[in-house]
């Protein structure tokens, strides 16, 4: 009897990934709500949105730190820099399990540039009086808001693309 190698991600990684998705969707909804205060699109009050955004933002920072520690100290998992972007799933059934080099580059950029940018600017925005004004004066807060907003929009595009490819793989599996 032939044995098959299990190519799925470890359980901790799948749980972390699912939790991250919930955190990010919550941050997306509350972030858009914060940006659209006073409009017809407002779901919660500004104060409630900021509170939820800050709490969930803190949770996603802790989850990201856990991910970095787990993948780099243990040198395992999809996030370890030697294997980042190499976790394989079939995009089209029957094709070899090989990712395009642009996939690995995008994965690394999101993991090591975009997420840290969002985390750092998020912390700065949680403590606005103490950080950016010391470094940049009165315009520091505006710069942090702009960087955080652009990062959030880019992360939203990544999420949409990520979901698209996840569902292509799901629907193209062999029956």
C-alpha positions, 0 to 999 in steps of 0.5 A: 500500500502506498503512503501519501505524504500529508502536505497540509499545514500544521494545525497551529498554523491553520488555527492561527490563519483562521483567527487572523482572518477573523481579526482582519475582517473585524479590523476592516469593518471597524476601520472603514467605519472609523473612516466614514464617521457621520455617513450612511455607511456608519455601523457603530458609533465612532467610540465603539469602532475605535475601541473594537479596532484597538482591542482586535488590533492588539490581538492581531499584533500578539498573534503576529508575534506568536507567528514570528516566534513559532516559525523562526525559533522553531524553524518550521511552518509556512512562515519560516523564511526558508519556506515562505510561500512554498506551501503548496496547494493545487490552483488547477487540478492536475498541475504540478504543485509549484508556486510562481516566484511572484507568489513567494515575493508577495507573501514575503512582502505582506509578511515582513513589510505590510503587516509590520507597517500596519502594526507599527502605525497602529501602535502609533495611532493608539498612542498618538500624543506620545510618539509621532508628534515627538518625531514629526511635530503636528503632522505626525498623526496625519502621516501615521493615519495615511500610512495605516489607511494605505496599508489597510487598503493594500491588505484588503486587496491581498485578502481579496486575492488570497480568497480568490485563489483559495476558492479556485483551488477549492472548486478545482479539486478532483472529485 
